[in-house]
Amino acid sequence: MNYYLSVQMFYSDESQLKEEIVRSQLCTQEKLASEQFQKWAAIFGESGHMHRKVWEWVFICESLDSLGFLKPGMAGLGFAVGTEPLASVFASKGTKILATDLDTKSAQEKGWLKNNEHAANKAALNQRGLCPAEKFNSLVNFQFANMNSIPPEFEGHFDFTWSSCAFEHLGSLEHGIDFVCNAMKVLKPGGVAVHTTEFNACSNDETIETGDTVLYRKKDIEQLVSKLRNQGHIVEDMDWNYGTHPLDYFADMPPYKHNPHLKLRFGDFLITSIGIIIKRPQVKILDYPDL
């Protein structure tokens, strides 16, 4: 049975929402319900759906759009896109997209095919018909790629890159952090990366560190931010606001009802989604520190 949480979160009052810009942040009811985010939710046909996956899609769209990347002439690279509708929305804005996913055999071994969480070809990316077919086919390409071994030919070719709750599935906390840092290499100077992942909302100590799904704690995200900044990248400051609305303290329990689904129980943990925005500086970075 679902239940309301009465715990005091360790980061609940550290910052306030800032409506005028999109910041790195946690998924909250207030943000998803805002006019700013609901405009995007309507595009996906998800108006009023209080679900963290909708929040992830909208967060990525609003971040890229507010920074001026969703327009003709821009090129984007998506990792582990599955059947998410982001590539089709970006193409509808005139951007050129290379969407990637794990090869089918490996995806089958991990169980992604069972829940329709894997893309075998680019047709799977426009199932909602959010971009006219002719335009979609001219702007979107698809190929297989392993996030733990990003093809070197991607380096320096894209204005933006994104992933939606993907790098927590790379085998360990460390592998996910390495991916985010390595993925910055695909960007042109001045490019931006937007990623979402699973966030441990109940502990900064105990978590799942290895396996098919790992959970990032606050200190893990802070480690990632520090690593990125040491490489010379610009990371949007994190808004650690947990939320103050009823659905921010409501946990969806297995078997999940999915509405509302902003916070949920995963094993022994309460989790939600977190989004991070990273900018590659205009000046070319010549050397990356060893990961």
Helices and strands as residue ranges (DSSP letters): E 3-4, E 24-26, H 29-33, H 35-43, H 52-66, E 75-79, H 86-92, E 96-101, H 104-110, G 122-126, H 133-139, E 140-144, G 152-154, E 158-164, G 167-169, E 171-172, H 173-183, G 184-186, E 187-200, E 210-211, H 218-230, E 234-235, E 238-239, G 246-249, E 250-252, E 263-266, E 269-279
